[in-house]
Amino acid sequence: MINNILKRVSNKALFLCVIYLVFLKVFFYFLIKNDYISLGLGGGNDADYYHEYALGYTDLAVNFWPVILRFFNDLGLYSRDGISYLFLFINLFIIPFLVAKLSGLNFQKSQKYYLYSVLLCLIYPTLFFYTLDIYRDVFMVLSFLVGCLIVKKCLRSSNFISFSYFYILAVSIGVFLLALRPYLGFAFLLALVLWKIKLTKKRIFLFAILYFFALFIANYIGIFESLTEYRSVFDEDSGGSTLGLDFSNPVMFIPNFILSALGQLFGLYITNPLAIVLLLVETFPFFIMLKYVIKNIRMADSFIRFLLIFFVIYGSVWLIGNDNLGTAVRLRMYNYFAIYISFFYILNLKRQQGIK
């Protein structure tokens, strides 16, 4: 059914949409950068802090990103606007084509799926928002996708030497992600260990039960204490931007976790018109693709298993530790991209095998 829907739009129309979106985003980028229009995105203090660290006005590095910026500043290569322009280029021309490559798509052989994949990445509004300054998000998404590309090469290696070489590279990327955002790197590295787990529809049901049971036990014995304490810091009255769930009661942990997933990962906690836009543009395609991936889980090879295991581990950590809906749209990008890639990968694999 999904394949039939995708085929209704011609390749020419898709290509024109891609070109139009590129020019539209460049146009809005320069309008915003020159203060002709304003977007209340929040998080401005992050970019200001990174800039101050890069210039040496502060010496407390909360993650590795400001250290990278200072390194370039010491070399005389740092420019706040220059990095923002670079992020725009990465958003428009690097990330969409990396996603298509990770999905196994070829412009000549699978042009329609390729264009849909590129178009989906170009539409993605949250990623575009964080090209407007020196936030670390675009750089982390790029690093994550490069890491996934190395993992894909690793898991497709035909001999032990090649496998070992790419595996070491993948672990190195995981450690690098760990320095940028600890739980992102943790999920990436743990997925590198667990990728051999076979996935079927029956096993997914069984794993879901074991997963919630393991979460309950882990929380009960205090493994998530630091995450729930961090979550409690968020102010419940901060302009309606938090869910206000109390994770201190172990009995209510699983119901609260599910509500946190519905509100943050699936965007069902609507607080303003922008949240509705993100629900329609980002979350709705994600939900449809997630259903498709689960329905066709028998097609999952080692690389897709890696992405899905990463999806679960990474999502579990930030859904427990975060209670800010504005932050959630930044954190869930990696979950969404993992499913976007899995969807197009399986869709293209079925096309190659002549499966409807």
C-alpha positions, -999 to +999 in steps of 0.1 A: +000+000+000+028+024+009+046+016-023+015+024-043+011+057-025+047+067-032+044+059-069+016+084-074+041+113-075+063+115-105+101+117-103+101+150-120+077+165-094+098+151-066+130+165-081+114+200-085+103+198-048+138+191-038+152+221-058+124+243-045+130+233-008+168+240-012+162+275-024+134+281+001+156+271+030+185+292+018+160+322+014+146+318+049+181+312+064+193+346+052+161+363+062+165+349+098+203+355+099+197+392+089+169+396+115+142+402+089+121+375+106+126+359+140+120+324+153+117+318+191+136+286+192+151+288+226+185+274+234+202+306+225+223+304+256+239+272+243+252+289+212+264+320+232+282+297+257+299+277+229+310+310+213+324+323+246+343+291+252+357+291+217+371+327+223+385+317+257+361+338+279+352+307+299+371+275+306+343+250+317+336+226+289+303+208+294+309+186+264+334+181+236+318+205+211+331+238+226+366+222+228+365+215+190+354+252+185+383+265+206+407+242+187+397+258+154+398+293+170+434+286+181+442+277+145+426+310+134+399+291+115+369+299+138+340+320+127+306+318+143+288+328+111+311+306+090+303+275+110+266+283+108+269+285+069+288+252+070+259+237+090+234+249+064+255+232+036+256+200+057+219+202+062+211+207+025+237+186+008+255+161+031+229+147+055+202+140+029+226+121+007+242+103+036+207+091+047+200+079+011+234+061+010+227+044+043+193+034+030+210+016+001+195+039-024+210+047-058+199+077-079+200+057-111+185+024-099+160+036-073+155+072-082+120+077-067+129+063-033+161+083-034+143+115-040+117+108-013+145+101+011+163+134+003+130+153+004+121+140+038+155+151+052+151+185+036+117+190+050+128+181+085+124+215+103+142+208+136+175+201+119+172+233+099+165+254+130+198+243+145+218+254+114+211+290+124+239+292+150+267+271+164+246+245+182+261+210+183+230+192+170+238+193+132+274+182+139+262+154+161+237+142+135+265+142+109+288+123+133+261+097+140+253+091+104+290+088+095+292+063+124+263+044+110+280+043+076+311+027+092+289+002+110+272-007+078+306-013+061+317-033+091+287-056+092+290-062+054+327-070+055+335-103+039+366-112+060+377-109+096+405-083+089+381-059+072+354-065+099+379-057+126+392-026+110+357-011+105+346-023+140+375-004+156+366+027+136+329+023+147+339+020+183+361+052+179+330+070+165+310+057+195+336+071+219+336+104+200+297+105+203+302+097+240+322+129+244+295+149+226+265+135+244+272+106+268+239+086+263+241+090+225+275+074+225+265+048+251+235+037+229+257+036+198+284+014+215+259-009+232+241-014+199+275-024+184+276-052+210+239-064+206+234-062+168+233-101+165+200-103+183+175-118+158+142-099+154+108-114+144+073-103+151+069-129+179+103-120+194+094-083+193+063-091+215+084-112+238+112-086+239+087-058+247+075-077+278+111-084+289+120-048+281+094-032+303+101-058+331+139-050+329+131-012+329+109-017+360+136-037+379+164-014+368+144+016+381+134-002+413+170-010+423+181+026+415+200+023+382+180+052+368+182+074+399+206+099+383+182+102+353+151+106+373+168+132+396+179+151+365+143+150+351+129+164+384+150+195+379+127+206+350+101+231+362+066+219+357+054+255+353+079+265+326+053+278+301+037+244+297+068+230+281+071+200+304+050+169+309+053+171+347+055+133+352+067+122+386+092+093+382+099+091+419+071+065+424+085+031+412+050+016+409+041+043+383+074+041+365+062+021+335+029+041+330+049+073+332+076+060+308+048+052+283+033+087+287+068+102+283+072+083+250+038+093+237+043+130+247+080+134+236+089+107+210+055+107+193+048+144+199+013+139+213+016+166+240+005+197+220+015+230+237+015+254+208+009+257+170+046+248+163+041+215+180+012+207+156+035+215+126+062+192+140+036+165+147+025+165+110+058+171+093+082+150+115+063+126+137+035+115+113+060+102+087+081+086+115+050+068+129+040+054+095+076+043+088+079+027+122+048+006+116+061-004+082+095-015+097+078-035+124+054-051+099+084-061+077+108-069+105+116-103+088+136-082+062+159-067+089+195-076+083+224-070+107+226-033+099+189-027+105+191-047+137+219-023+148+197+007+141+166-007+158+186-017+189+202+018+190+167+032+186+154+014+217+185+020+240+189+056+231+152+064+233+149+046+267+176+068+283+164+102+271+127+095+277+135+088+313+159+117+318+142+145+298+110+163+306+114+193+284+094+192+252+116+217+234+146+196+242+127+164+231+126+176+194+164+178+195+169+145+213+146+124+191+163+133+158+185+102+161+155+080+167+137+094+137+167+091+114+173+055+125+137+047+114+138+068+082+169+048+071+154+015+082+122+022+062+138+031+029+163+003+033+136-023+037+114-007+010+143-008-015+153-043-004+117-055-012+119-038-045+151-055-054+137-089-044+104-082-062+083-084-030+052-063-027 
